[in-house]
């Protein structure tokens, strides 16, 4: 890894961690493309899964009291199923085909969630939770990005931002561990070889990003953070779709 690429990884990790602390998601959306470019699809996504677990685990104590544990249990249970299926599909089917399908589904869900503003959509029904969790686990295993699917659900149901951001932290810990564990079970050599100091540098970058995100939270409103969530989710879904299309057409 060159010095320039190393600095880029650290910078993106800081920005991703800050977004994660502010909006509840964003780490994987920002870090995944760089890691994939540096390490390849499978190794890069696996590393993003692991670093995402670290980031969310460090944020969790700060937001513990705002976590909706009932929502977490529903999302996480079906996300584990989706992650397990995604780990199998990642090894058997073209990631480009899956990327196009996943990106298109999530973009459609986000579009519908912004068009339908009726109050009749709420977080009470349980089947939409199951669908959101399953799709999120599936996309997390396939592309290292699980946020867009649950973001679409949050926007559609008007899930309060503070509770949403807090609940995603234990959720991402569970889904990240499920995705990484399933992949390592299928391929124990999948983890990229790195020097010991790489983990220390990345850990420092994550902590710096979390600190920056906490300071920025004092300067923005929940509505502004919600808009950031929508932008990040759309960007992640669009990037997954475009990456798949480019792979299919090349």
C-alpha positions as CSV (number, residue, x, y, z in Angstrom):
1,X,0.0,0.0,0.0
2,X,1.4,3.4,-1.0
3,X,1.6,6.3,1.3
4,X,-1.1,8.2,-0.7
5,X,-3.5,5.3,-0.6
6,X,-2.8,4.8,3.1
7,X,-3.6,8.4,3.8
8,X,-6.8,8.1,1.7
9,X,-7.9,5.1,3.7
10,X,-7.3,6.9,7.0
11,X,-9.2,10.1,5.8
12,X,-12.2,8.1,4.5
13,X,-12.3,6.1,7.7
14,X,-12.4,9.4,9.8
15,X,-15.2,10.8,7.6
16,X,-17.1,7.5,7.6
17,X,-16.9,7.3,11.4
18,X,-18.1,10.9,11.8
19,X,-21.0,10.2,9.6
20,X,-21.8,7.0,11.5
21,X,-21.9,8.9,14.8
22,X,-24.1,11.7,13.4
23,X,-26.5,9.8,11.2
24,X,-26.3,6.2,12.5
25,X,-24.8,5.0,9.2
26,X,-22.3,6.1,6.6
27,X,-19.2,4.2,7.6
28,X,-19.6,1.4,5.1
29,X,-21.0,3.6,2.4
30,X,-17.9,5.8,2.4
31,X,-15.2,3.2,3.2
32,X,-16.4,0.3,1.1
33,X,-15.4,1.7,-2.3
34,X,-11.9,2.5,-1.2
35,X,-11.3,-0.9,0.5
36,X,-12.7,-2.7,-2.5
37,X,-10.4,-0.8,-4.8
38,X,-7.4,-1.5,-2.7
39,X,-8.0,-5.1,-1.7
40,X,-10.5,-6.5,-4.2
41,X,-14.2,-7.3,-3.8
42,X,-14.2,-10.1,-1.4
43,X,-11.3,-9.1,0.9
44,X,-12.3,-5.4,0.8
45,X,-15.9,-6.1,1.8
46,X,-14.8,-8.5,4.5
47,X,-12.5,-5.8,6.0
48,X,-15.3,-3.2,5.8
49,X,-17.6,-5.7,7.7
50,X,-15.0,-6.0,10.5
51,X,-14.2,-2.3,10.7
52,X,-17.9,-1.5,10.7
53,X,-18.4,-3.7,13.8
54,X,-15.5,-1.8,15.5
55,X,-17.0,1.6,14.7
56,X,-20.5,0.7,15.8
57,X,-19.3,-1.0,19.0
58,X,-17.4,2.1,20.0
59,X,-20.4,4.4,19.3
60,X,-22.9,2.1,21.1
61,X,-22.1,3.1,24.8
62,X,-22.7,6.7,23.8
63,X,-26.3,6.0,22.5
64,X,-27.3,3.0,24.7
65,X,-30.3,4.7,26.3
66,X,-31.9,5.6,23.0
67,X,-31.8,2.1,21.5
68,X,-35.2,0.6,20.6
69,X,-34.4,-3.0,21.5
70,X,-37.7,-4.4,20.2
71,X,-36.9,-2.9,16.8
72,X,-33.4,-4.2,17.0
73,X,-34.5,-7.8,17.7
74,X,-36.8,-7.9,14.7
75,X,-34.3,-6.3,12.3
76,X,-31.3,-8.3,13.5
77,X,-33.0,-11.7,13.4
78,X,-33.9,-11.4,9.8
79,X,-30.7,-9.6,8.9
80,X,-28.7,-12.6,10.1
81,X,-30.8,-14.8,7.7
82,X,-30.1,-12.3,4.9
83,X,-26.4,-12.1,5.7
84,X,-26.0,-15.9,5.7
85,X,-27.7,-16.1,2.3
86,X,-25.7,-13.2,1.0
87,X,-22.4,-14.9,2.0
88,X,-23.4,-18.0,0.0
89,X,-24.5,-15.9,-3.0
90,X,-21.3,-13.9,-2.9
91,X,-19.4,-17.1,-3.6
92,X,-21.7,-18.6,-6.2
93,X,-23.1,-15.8,-8.2
94,X,-21.7,-12.8,-10.1
95,X,-21.4,-9.9,-7.6
96,X,-22.2,-7.6,-10.6
97,X,-25.6,-9.2,-11.1
98,X,-26.4,-9.1,-7.4
99,X,-25.1,-5.5,-7.2
100,X,-27.6,-4.4,-9.9
101,X,-30.5,-6.2,-8.2
102,X,-29.7,-4.9,-4.7
103,X,-29.0,-1.3,-5.9
104,X,-32.2,-1.1,-7.9
105,X,-34.4,-2.6,-5.1
106,X,-33.0,-0.2,-2.5
107,X,-33.3,2.9,-4.8
108,X,-36.9,2.0,-5.5
109,X,-37.6,1.6,-1.8
110,X,-36.0,5.0,-1.0
111,X,-38.0,6.7,-3.8
112,X,-41.3,5.2,-2.6
113,X,-40.5,6.2,1.0
114,X,-40.0,9.8,0.0
115,X,-43.1,9.9,-2.2
116,X,-45.5,8.4,0.4
117,X,-45.8,10.8,3.2
118,X,-49.0,9.6,4.7
119,X,-49.1,9.1,8.5
120,X,-50.6,5.6,8.0
121,X,-47.0,4.2,7.6
122,X,-45.7,3.5,11.1
123,X,-43.0,1.4,12.8
124,X,-45.7,-0.8,14.4
125,X,-46.3,-3.5,11.7
126,X,-43.7,-6.2,12.0
127,X,-43.5,-7.6,8.5
128,X,-41.9,-4.5,7.0
129,X,-39.2,-4.7,9.7
130,X,-38.5,-8.3,8.7
131,X,-38.2,-7.3,5.0
132,X,-35.9,-4.4,5.8
133,X,-33.7,-6.5,8.1
134,X,-33.4,-9.3,5.5
135,X,-32.5,-6.9,2.6
136,X,-30.0,-5.1,4.8
137,X,-28.3,-8.3,5.9
138,X,-28.2,-9.4,2.3
139,X,-26.6,-6.2,1.0
140,X,-24.2,-6.1,3.9
141,X,-22.8,-9.5,3.0
142,X,-22.8,-8.8,-0.7
143,X,-21.4,-5.3,-0.8
144,X,-20.5,-4.4,2.8
145,X,-23.3,-1.9,2.9
146,X,-26.4,-2.6,5.0
147,X,-27.6,0.9,5.7
148,X,-29.7,1.8,2.6
149,X,-32.4,-0.8,3.2
150,X,-33.0,0.1,6.8
151,X,-32.8,3.8,5.9
152,X,-35.6,3.3,3.4
153,X,-37.7,1.7,6.1
154,X,-36.9,4.5,8.6
155,X,-37.8,7.3,6.1
156,X,-41.0,5.5,5.1
157,X,-42.2,5.0,8.7
158,X,-40.9,8.3,10.0
159,X,-38.8,6.5,12.6
160,X,-37.4,9.2,15.0
161,X,-33.8,10.0,14.0
162,X,-32.3,9.7,17.5
163,X,-33.8,6.3,18.1
164,X,-32.9,5.2,14.5
165,X,-29.3,6.2,14.8
166,X,-28.9,4.6,18.2
167,X,-30.6,1.3,17.2
168,X,-28.4,0.9,14.1
169,X,-25.3,0.6,16.3
170,X,-26.0,-2.8,17.9
171,X,-27.7,-3.8,14.7
172,X,-24.6,-3.2,12.6
173,X,-22.5,-5.0,15.2
174,X,-24.6,-8.1,14.8
175,X,-25.0,-7.9,11.0
176,X,-21.3,-7.2,10.6
177,X,-20.3,-10.2,12.8
178,X,-22.8,-12.4,10.9
179,X,-21.5,-11.4,7.5
180,X,-17.8,-11.7,8.4
181,X,-18.4,-14.9,10.3
182,X,-20.3,-16.6,7.4
183,X,-17.6,-15.5,4.9
184,X,-14.7,-16.7,7.1
185,X,-16.5,-20.0,7.7
186,X,-16.8,-20.5,3.9
187,X,-13.3,-19.2,3.2
188,X,-10.9,-19.0,6.3
189,X,-8.2,-17.3,4.2
190,X,-10.5,-14.4,3.1
191,X,-9.1,-11.9,5.6
192,X,-6.5,-9.7,3.9
193,X,-2.9,-9.9,5.3
194,X,-2.0,-6.6,6.9
195,X,0.7,-5.4,9.3
196,X,-0.2,-5.1,13.0
197,X,0.2,-1.4,13.0
198,X,-2.5,-1.1,10.3
199,X,-5.1,-1.9,12.9
200,X,-3.8,0.6,15.3
201,X,-3.9,3.4,12.7
202,X,-7.4,2.5,11.6
203,X,-8.6,2.3,15.2
204,X,-7.2,5.8,15.8
205,X,-8.9,7.1,12.7
206,X,-12.3,5.6,13.9
207,X,-11.9,7.2,17.3
208,X,-11.0,10.5,15.7
209,X,-14.0,10.4,13.4
210,X,-16.4,9.5,16.3
211,X,-15.1,12.5,18.3
212,X,-15.5,14.8,15.3
213,X,-19.1,13.5,14.7
214,X,-20.0,14.2,18.3
215,X,-18.8,17.8,18.1
216,X,-20.7,18.3,14.8
217,X,-23.9,17.0,16.3
218,X,-24.1,20.1,18.5
219,X,-24.2,22.2,15.4
220,X,-26.9,20.5,13.3
221,X,-30.6,19.7,13.8
222,X,-32.3,16.3,13.6
223,X,-33.9,17.3,10.3
224,X,-30.5,18.1,8.8
225,X,-29.1,14.8,10.0
226,X,-32.2,13.0,8.4
227,X,-31.4,14.6,5.1
228,X,-27.8,13.3,5.4
229,X,-29.2,9.8,6.0
230,X,-31.2,10.0,2.8
231,X,-28.3,11.3,0.8
232,X,-25.9,8.7,2.1
233,X,-28.4,5.9,1.5
234,X,-29.2,7.0,-2.0
235,X,-25.4,7.3,-2.7
236,X,-24.7,3.9,-1.4
237,X,-27.5,2.2,-3.4
238,X,-26.6,4.1,-6.6
239,X,-22.9,3.2,-6.2
240,X,-23.8,-0.5,-5.8
241,X,-26.1,-0.3,-8.9
242,X,-23.5,1.5,-11.1
243,X,-20.7,-0.7,-10.0
244,X,-22.7,-3.7,-11.0
245,X,-23.7,-2.2,-14.4
246,X,-20.1,-1.3,-15.2
247,X,-19.0,-4.8,-14.3
248,X,-21.7,-6.4,-16.5
249,X,-21.0,-4.1,-19.5
250,X,-17.2,-4.3,-19.3
